[in-house]
């Protein structure tokens, strides 16, 4: 999975006067801020083109566990959540049917990550 671009790695250099006191306290000239990713919702075309596996949510399920099970890496938990429109496990109910994209690279492209 290391060949997949990590969208959270984009940063901006911030040296605005607004942060002057903080910069001085930290003894630095600038602060690196992570940019906010702008994700898309998968289109109908994306949803029909990208193969998925069905998972029925059960008590004790966690997105990070599903991510590890399907992708071998817990960091893609948010792909499953975003793909299904369920932002957190607290929003999932026992019996909910989730579609899990099998090809993580294709899913990331569809989401604009």
Secondary structure, DSSP 8 states (H G I E B T S, - for coil): -TTS--GGG-EEEE--GGGHHHHHHHT-S-EEEE---------HHHHHHS-EEEEE--TT--HHHHHHHHHS-GGGHHHHHHHHT--SGGG--TT-EEEEES-HHHHHHHHT-
